[in-house]
Structure formats: C-alpha cells, structure tokens
Amino acid sequence: MGLSLRHIHCYEKNEKEFFQLVGFRDYLNEHAEAAKQYED
C-alpha cells in the first residue's frame, strides 16, 4: 500500500487567503491547459 498524504488548512471566516486559494483551484479546474502547465 502506498503512502497517502493529506493537507488540512484552517482559516478564519472571510480570510482573504482562503478565497485566493479556492479561486486558484477553481481556475485550474476550469482550464485544463493551465492545470497541466502547473502540474509540470
């Protein structure tokens, strides 16, 4: 069985960094080419 890693992030309600990270995640989910470039 392989190693499984998890990352847990905790933020204060309405914290700016949370919205930046979620926005970046959503962008990559909607733009496959950008996601591939980020992966590489």
Buried (B, 14 or more C-beta within 10 A) or exposed (E): EEEEEEEEEEEEEEEEEBEEEEEEEEEBEEEEEEBEEEEE
